[in-house]
Amino acid sequence: MDKRGSRRRKSTRAARARRAEAEGKRDYSGVKLWGKRIALWGGGAVVLGLIFLGIAVAFAARSLPSYYQLKATQNAQTIVVRARDGSELVELGPSYGKWLTSDEIPQVMKDAMVAVEDKRFYSHFGTDPVRLTGAVIEGITGERSQIGGTSTITQQLARNIFLNNNRSLDRKLREAVLAMALEWKFSKDQILELYLNKVYFGGGAYGIDSASRKFFSHPGTQLSTAEAAIIAGLVKAPSRYSPTADVDAAVGRAGVVLQLMREQGKISASEANVDVSAVKLKQETGTNSVRYFTDWALPQLDLLLPETFEPIEVWTTLDPGMQKAATAAVAGNAPDGAQGALVSLDRDGAILALVGGTDYVETNYNRATNALRQPGSSWKLFVFLAALEAGYTPNDRVVDTPVSIGGWSPRNSNGRNIGETNLRTAFAYSINTVAAQLGNEVGFGQVASMARRFGITTPINSYPAMVLGSNEVRLLDMTRAFAAVSAGGSSVEPYGIVKVTTSDGELLYQHKRARSTQLVPDHVARGITDLLQAAVQTGTGRAAQIGRPVAGKTGTTSSNKDGYFVGFSSGITTGVWMGRDDNKRVGGLQGGRAPAQAFAAYMRYAVKDRPVEEFDTELQLPEWQIDEEDDFFFGDPDDYYYIDEQGNLIEPGRNEGPGGAIPFPEDSSGEGEVDLTRPRQQQQQPRVQRVPAPRQPSTGRGADGAPQAIDDDFLDGVIGRDRPRPSPTPTQSPN
């Protein structure tokens, strides 16, 4: 019984074992079957993917431009800006340098780039499987923004030429296809040549030749091992490792490149220990304030040149030494919280220095050429020019007295009036009431016309307050106007570009001096120069003295919001403005202080190598202004225009009577000015100095009580009005 039971149990266990073995075999065969299926499907998918990839690569390769087309591709124009002496001021736009063929590129440069960017460059087919796998894994995990440092040299070339820098899996896949297409179509040497001539190295430099010239001042064919390591290290982060921005970072990165080159057998251990810090870097000239000038000058190329994308060199009028002196003068004298600007012109209009603010990096707004600010009393230049042209002379007597014009009552800065004085003193001390009377007398429209004549391009209103500088102007325009006075009353056209050439020296543009126009007669130019010189010698502009003749005018606006000084000496005219961009008050700001001091600081340097020039202020008045005969002075009705008692304009050769009088037209300001066709010296001119002795005491006011800059006796003579005369006395004889 026991034996039979034992045999049954053994039989049962054996049966179970056989069943388990059979089931295991069935399970194993099922797994094996599915494994075969997966392998088959996977293999098919891979083959299908490779077919599609091959088709995509082949199609991309056929669509690629030729090698010579890729070589000629340039994305933007390079502009080298040169100073007056030919030195380089700044290089703008991308620089591609000279194209270096594979044979011309130093081997150490090739080895350095391959070592740090793509050590398997010569063995892969455009993509590195190890790098690509890492990129795919990162993309699948969702960290697409972190994909970086996975591209081969060929992929980087494909991205630089055809794609953007979007860090996405889709872009990486397209980049890989294009890279394989490049490898299909071009050789490794061609790909590396394209890459080394097109990759960006920072500072606007594309290609090793441009980078070598920018950082080391020599062509890329002369790169040393240390220099090649510095350049190769820039590709990862051009701004971070730039030797001009951070020398220590550049040296440290170059050390990493040298170590990789040694590990890959490209250089020996001794070569890897080269002292990178001993590399001589190109000295960067200061370009901060120079950019204000280039921002103004370079847009003019659109008008001066035909459309061109080739590299050009722009030769300018800017003097490097004067530009530095101007920058220092503005920065050193501008009040705290205030901005400053300076423009300096040579006698022919060439811009020698231009500063648009205290710091271009902080704000690139050009206050010298774009800002519209009130010039204050420096605007009186046009008021007194109009008065001199109308017949006044610097010695003529005027009256500083309270004045009211159409409800406007200007006051002098000191709140006082000095009574009778001469024109020279009134200008030197910037007496507002005299300027107001003169403007009212010659006509505010005539003052506006004079400003236009001398180059003011901004809108000008002709309200009475305009005589004190209420119109907003550009500093460049005001400096131009004073330069015209310095030129003897001849027009001056500011310019900044002398010539433009290609990088090979071919002339594309040459400046031609604009034709000069005489804006005012010589005696008017001499008279205003006399007044401007007095303003610096004894008046409000004394801080602008530099030890040689200087002529100029200060300007200060209400609440000390703007300070102006514009003047000239030895053929150089300079304008200075200071104030706040928000137009708020600047404590203590006056034209005769900080702006005049900045003018002097700059001009001492600007004129140091020029001969001292005395101003021509000797008045040679025209005959109409010095002849004693009333017939010559007032004009013969048969020869000249004149005004009758009713204020009508009488044409030459026409007698009074029906049809003989022409109504006197009014200009836009209602001041009764008229544009006569005959020369101004043949027109009636108000005069002060040569009037007869008063027939009765002058009060400085007319019959209507309005203030006057000249007395009633002269006005009586002009309009033919009779007034009671006192009986002659032993000390007074009738005229």
Buried (B, 14 or more C-beta within 10 A) or exposed (E): EEEEEEEEEEEEEEEEEEEEEEEEEEEEEEEEEEEEEEEEEEEEEEEEEEEEBEEBBEEBBEEBEEBEEBBEEBEEBBBBBBBBEEEEBBBBBBBBBBBBEBEEBBEBBBBBBBBBBBBEBEEBEBBBEEBBEBBBEBBEEEEBEEBEEBBBBBBBBBBBBBBEEEBEBEBBBBBBBBBBBBBBBBEBEBBBBBBBBBBBBBBBBBBBBBBBBBBBEBBBBEBBBBBBBBBBBBBBEBEBBBBBBBBEBBBBBBBBBBBBBBEEEBBEEEBBEBEBEEBEBBEEEEBBBBBBBBBBBBEBBEEBBEEEEEBBBBBBBBBBBBBBBBBBBBBBBBBEEBBBBBBBBBBBBBBBBBBBBBEBEEEEBBBBBBBEBBBBBBBBBBBBBBBBBBBBBBBBBBBBBEBBBEEEEBEBEEEEBBEEBBBBBBBBBBBBBBBBBBBBBBBBBBBBBBBEBBBBEEEBEBEBBBBBBBBBBBBBBBBBBBBBBBBBBBBBBBBBBBBBBEEEEEEBBEBEEEEBEEBBBBBBBBBBBBBBBBBBBEBBBBBBBBEBBBBBBBBBBEEBBBBBBBBBBBBBBBBBBBBBBEEEEBEEBBBBBBBBBBBBBBBBBBBEEEEEBEBEBEBEBBEBBBEEEEEBBBBEBEEBBBBBEEEBBBEBEBEEEEEBBBEBEEBEBEBEBBEEEEEBBBBBBBBBBBBEEEBEEBBBBEEEEEBBBBBBBBBBBBEEEEEEEEEEEEEEEEE
